[in-house]
Structure formats: structure tokens, C-alpha cells
């Protein structure tokens, strides 16, 4: 089993002091994952991405809500160079947007075939 993640705290301020709000930058961001090998050639990978609320002024000054998305994929590696993946991004179909008026995609099912040279 492999566990990992990161956390970022951002404290941003304008030097001029004219506007106290900093736009499109969240104060908190975090990412965590687990990669669990069930058997040597088959593993499950799950990740969680989280971001706090932030201000946007695309059209007008708006406070966008924070959000978190969960992703899961199953990985089969028949050889060291070849892997087949199938999974779901945004598992719980969370509605979110990085910028006002530009919603991100909902739940997505995907498959990947990777070969490393």
C-alpha cells in the first residue's frame, strides 16, 4: 500500500492595499491518495482533491464555494511496461467550478491503455 498527499496554505495580499480581496486564489488546497496492490498485477488507486472557497470577478465579485472531488481507478499491469486502467473521475458527481460561469464536468467514466518505452 502506498499513501501520499499534500496541503497548501496560500496567504496572498495586494501591496497597494486598494482592494483587500485576492481573486481566483484559494487559501487552502489539499490532495490525498492511496494506491493499494491487491495482487502483484492488480491495484486500486483512489484520490481526493479539496479546495477552499475563493473570490472571482469574471462578471461581478462572487464568492465561489469550496469543493472536493473523489476519483477511483483500477489498474491491471500484465507486464512492467503495459497497464490497463478503468475508473471514475468525480465519483460523487459534485457540481463545482474553478471560475465563475465555467462549471467543470460531472462524473466521468474512463479507460486508459499505457505503454512505457
N, C-alpha and C positions, 0 to 999 in steps of 0.2 A: 504494500500500500504506500502511495506517495501523497502527501498533503502539502499544500502551499497556499500562498496568498500574499496580499499586500494591502496597505492602507495609506492614504494620502490625506493630509490636512493642509489646506491652502488658505493662507491669510493674505489677502490682496487688498491694497488700498491705493487710491489715486494720490499722487504727491501734491497736486494742485489744490485738493480739498473742495473743489467746486461741487462735485457730486459724490456723495458718500457711497453710492452703490457701484459695485463692480459687476458688469453684465456677463452672463454666459459662463461663469466660473463657479462651480460648487465648492463649498467649504470642505466637504467630506466625500471621499471616493474609496471604495474597497472592492477587492476581488479575492475569492477563495475557491479552491478546487480540491478534489480528491480523485485520484487515479487508482482504482483497485483492480489488481490482476486476479481474476477468478481461477484461471489455469494459465500456463505459460503463453498460450497464443490468444487468449480472450480476456479483455478487460472492459471495465465500465469507468467512464470519465464523467464527473458531474462538476459544474461550476456555478457560482453565484456572483453576480455583479451588482453593486449597490452604489447609488449616487444621491447626494442630498439635494434639497431644493436650491434654486438659484434664480436670479432675476434675468429677464430677457427684455429687450426693447426692439424686437423685429418690427412690430407695428405700433405698439404702445408698451409702456412699462408694465410688465406682468411677472408675477412670481410663479415659476413652474414648480410643480410638485416633485419631490424626490421619488425615486423608484428603485426597484430591484428586479433583475431577471435571472431565471434559472435555466441552465442548459444541461442536457444529458446526451451522451453518445456511447454507443457500444462499438468496440474496436476488435477486429479479428486480424491477426498477423500470421498468415500461413508461412511466410518467410521473413527474414530480418529486413528485407528491402520492400516488401509489399504489405500494404494494410488496406482493409476494407472497413469503412465506418458508416454507421447509420445512427441518426439521432434526431433530437428535437431542440430547437432554439426557442427561447421564450416559452418554456413549458406551460406556465400557467396563464398564457395569453394576456399578459399585462399591457394596458394601454399606456404609452409613455412617449415623450418627445424630448429631444436634446435642445431644440429651438422652437419657439412659439410658432404654431401653424404648420409644423413639419412633423407629423406623427410617424413613429417608426413602425416597422412591420410587426404583425402579431405572431402567433405561433407558426413555426416553420419546420417542416419535416425535411430532412436532407440525407443524402448518401454521398460518400466520397470514396474514391479509389486513388491511393497514393503509392507511388513507386519512388524510392530513393536511389539515386545513382551513386 
